[in-house]
Amino acid sequence: MTSNAFAAGAYAAIQNIGAKGPPKIAPATGASGSNFTSLLTSTLDNVGEAGRKADSQALAVAGGKANVVDVVTAVAESETALQTLVAVRDRVISAYEEIMRMQI
């Protein structure tokens, strides 16, 4: 699968997450837990917004109302945000798996 196809699939997954509402995250006890939750929520919102901006720019250029450079910039920003989100997700999963392997 090419990186563009992967990015498109991941973007579609992010769009579906937003359509279902914010992810259900159990509230943490303590100030740092709520900060992490708000950080995660705002990051997901920012990635979704970057994708929506890229879509709107693409539609605007198709209608002859925008510059192609703006579309390329918006798509690049969206792809970078999505790749960052996927990298962070992979690190979180790796950390979780490492914690689960620890001896108690």
Secondary structure, DSSP 8 states (H G I E B T S, - for coil): --HHHHHHHHHHHHHHHHHT-S------SSHHHHHHHHHHHHHHHHHHHHHHHHHHHHHHHHTT-S-HHHHHHHHHHHHHHHHHHHHHHHHHHHHHHHHHHS--
